[in-house]
């Protein structure tokens, strides 16, 4: 019983830390609007990357877990909360994409991008994706 309470307290602490980080970062509404415009292409990108057997297994697992997280109907921060509701999803997607670029390279992300060049430029700008250092 004690371990259940400990896990609950730990999850609550992580959730509070995420909310505080989002409040401090105060995502720009214009950036969130741009991110929402890219959402259909981004979802196709994630699905394509997760299915690419040439990528390391750990990357594909992370991408699969991200897709599952995005598909479930509840979030860490409910979407009805203005700005912050979608910001948690954007932060998690950005973290997984950066991890993917570190492990598989920006070329893999570019190869699977289904949208336009301008959309890819917006994606790299919004997420801060950069080629890994050599």
C-alpha positions as CSV (number, residue, x, y, z in Angstrom):
1,X,0.0,0.0,0.0
2,X,2.8,2.4,0.8
3,X,4.4,2.0,-2.6
4,X,1.1,2.9,-4.3
5,X,1.0,6.2,-2.3
6,X,4.7,6.8,-3.1
7,X,4.0,6.3,-6.8
8,X,1.0,8.6,-6.6
9,X,3.0,11.3,-4.8
10,X,5.8,11.0,-7.4
11,X,3.4,11.4,-10.3
12,X,1.8,14.4,-8.7
13,X,5.2,16.0,-8.1
14,X,6.1,15.4,-11.8
15,X,2.8,16.9,-12.9
16,X,3.2,20.0,-10.7
17,X,6.8,20.4,-12.1
18,X,5.5,20.2,-15.7
19,X,2.7,22.7,-15.0
20,X,5.2,25.1,-13.4
21,X,7.6,24.7,-16.3
22,X,4.8,25.5,-18.7
23,X,3.7,28.6,-16.7
24,X,7.3,29.9,-16.7
25,X,7.8,29.2,-20.4
26,X,4.5,30.8,-21.4
27,X,4.4,29.4,-25.0
28,X,3.7,32.0,-27.6
29,X,0.2,31.7,-29.0
30,X,1.6,32.2,-32.5
31,X,4.0,29.3,-32.1
32,X,1.2,27.1,-30.8
33,X,-1.0,28.0,-33.7
34,X,1.8,27.1,-36.2
35,X,2.3,23.8,-34.4
36,X,-1.4,23.0,-34.6
37,X,-1.2,23.8,-38.4
38,X,1.6,21.2,-38.8
39,X,-0.2,18.6,-36.7
40,X,-1.5,16.3,-39.6
41,X,1.9,16.2,-41.2
42,X,3.5,15.7,-37.8
43,X,1.3,12.7,-37.0
44,X,2.1,11.1,-40.4
45,X,5.8,11.7,-39.7
46,X,5.7,10.0,-36.3
47,X,3.9,7.0,-37.8
48,X,6.4,6.7,-40.6
49,X,9.4,7.0,-38.3
50,X,7.9,4.4,-35.9
51,X,7.5,2.0,-38.8
52,X,11.0,2.5,-40.2
53,X,12.9,-0.7,-39.4
54,X,16.2,1.0,-40.2
55,X,15.9,3.2,-37.2
56,X,17.2,1.9,-33.8
57,X,14.7,-0.1,-31.9
58,X,14.7,2.4,-28.9
59,X,13.8,5.2,-31.2
60,X,10.9,3.3,-32.7
61,X,9.7,2.3,-29.2
62,X,9.8,5.9,-28.0
63,X,7.9,7.0,-31.2
64,X,5.3,4.3,-30.7
65,X,4.8,5.3,-27.0
66,X,4.4,8.9,-28.1
67,X,1.8,8.0,-30.7
68,X,-0.1,6.0,-28.0
69,X,0.2,9.0,-25.6
70,X,-1.2,11.3,-28.3
71,X,-4.1,8.9,-29.0
72,X,-5.3,8.4,-25.5
73,X,-8.2,10.8,-24.5
74,X,-6.6,12.2,-21.4
75,X,-3.4,14.3,-20.9
76,X,-1.2,15.4,-18.2
77,X,-2.8,18.8,-18.5
78,X,-6.3,18.8,-19.9
79,X,-6.7,20.4,-23.4
80,X,-9.5,22.7,-22.3
81,X,-7.0,24.8,-20.3
82,X,-6.1,27.6,-22.6
83,X,-2.6,27.5,-24.0
84,X,-1.2,25.1,-21.4
85,X,-3.6,22.3,-22.5
86,X,-1.8,21.8,-25.8
87,X,1.6,23.0,-24.7
88,X,2.3,19.7,-22.7
89,X,1.7,17.7,-25.9
90,X,4.0,20.1,-27.9
91,X,6.8,19.7,-25.2
92,X,6.6,16.0,-25.2
93,X,6.6,15.7,-29.0
94,X,9.6,18.1,-29.2
95,X,11.5,16.1,-26.6
96,X,10.9,12.8,-28.5
97,X,11.8,14.4,-31.9
98,X,15.0,15.8,-30.5
99,X,15.8,12.4,-29.1
100,X,15.1,10.9,-32.5
101,X,17.5,13.3,-34.2
102,X,20.2,12.6,-31.7
103,X,20.0,8.9,-32.3
104,X,18.9,8.6,-36.0
105,X,19.9,12.0,-37.5
106,X,17.9,14.9,-39.0
107,X,18.1,13.2,-42.4
108,X,15.9,10.4,-41.2
109,X,13.3,12.9,-40.0
110,X,13.6,14.8,-43.3
111,X,13.3,11.6,-45.4
112,X,10.0,10.8,-43.7
113,X,8.5,14.3,-43.6
114,X,5.2,14.2,-45.7
115,X,4.7,17.9,-45.9
116,X,6.2,20.8,-47.8
117,X,9.7,22.2,-47.4
118,X,8.2,25.3,-45.7
119,X,6.5,22.9,-43.2
120,X,9.7,21.1,-42.5
121,X,11.4,24.5,-41.9
122,X,8.6,25.4,-39.5
123,X,8.9,22.1,-37.7
124,X,12.7,22.4,-37.2
125,X,12.3,26.0,-36.1
126,X,9.5,25.3,-33.6
127,X,11.2,22.2,-32.1
128,X,14.8,23.5,-32.3
129,X,15.8,20.4,-34.3
130,X,19.4,20.6,-35.3
131,X,21.7,18.0,-36.9
132,X,23.6,16.1,-34.2
133,X,27.2,17.3,-33.5
134,X,29.9,15.3,-35.2
